[in-house]
Amino acid sequence: MNQLSAGRQQALALAILAAVLLASWGLVIQPLRLAYQHADSQISDLQDQLQRYQRINQSHSALQAQLQQRQQHFDNANVLLQGRTQALLSASLQQLLREVIASNGGELVRVQSMDPLPDQQLTAVRLQVKLRANLDQILASLLQLQQGQPLLTLSQLSIQTRPTRILRSTGQPIAWPLDIQFQLSGYSLRQEAP
């Protein structure tokens, strides 16, 4: 057997010790250090997220007050029809329509309530309208309906004219009023069923 000198034995022992230390560093200490760094990073991210949630929670009452203020402004703007039931809403829309047509000199031929269209927050109260008027009366009435309050929308507008006839006695054309049909919609807050 070969005997190693004391210096070589010491060098071999130091080499084995260094190999054990390197192996323990690579197999135990380094993975633990990386796991702790990852945990520290996650804790930091979660603390940032918690601080954001706390800021949001603190601003909740201010945002709630702002929402109520805007809702009140929206309600006070009279853009919605007022009424407790669909029948009252439809009746108020019909009354408004009659007033506008009468003030502009048109003739309301027929008004028919249609089924309302509920949305998430609003309900569209709809009327099918037929009226007779000359062009100036039509334009004034439609403009007044579109620009007034509450907020109203017109759709499916149809304008028909009768053939022009000439009077034999005077030779002048007869000016027939135009027949106008459209759908008029007003909006109200959606009402929950009792």
Secondary structure as GFF3:
##gff-version 3
##sequence-region A 1 194
A	DSSP	alpha_helix	6	24	.	.	.	ID=ss1
A	DSSP	pi_helix	25	29	.	.	.	ID=ss2
A	DSSP	alpha_helix	30	76	.	.	.	ID=ss3
A	DSSP	alpha_helix	86	103	.	.	.	ID=ss4
A	DSSP	beta_strand	107	113	.	.	.	ID=ss5
A	DSSP	beta_strand	117	118	.	.	.	ID=ss6
A	DSSP	beta_strand	122	133	.	.	.	ID=ss7
A	DSSP	alpha_helix	135	147	.	.	.	ID=ss8
A	DSSP	beta_strand	152	160	.	.	.	ID=ss9
A	DSSP	beta_strand	165	166	.	.	.	ID=ss10
A	DSSP	beta_strand	173	174	.	.	.	ID=ss11
A	DSSP	beta_strand	178	189	.	.	.	ID=ss12
###
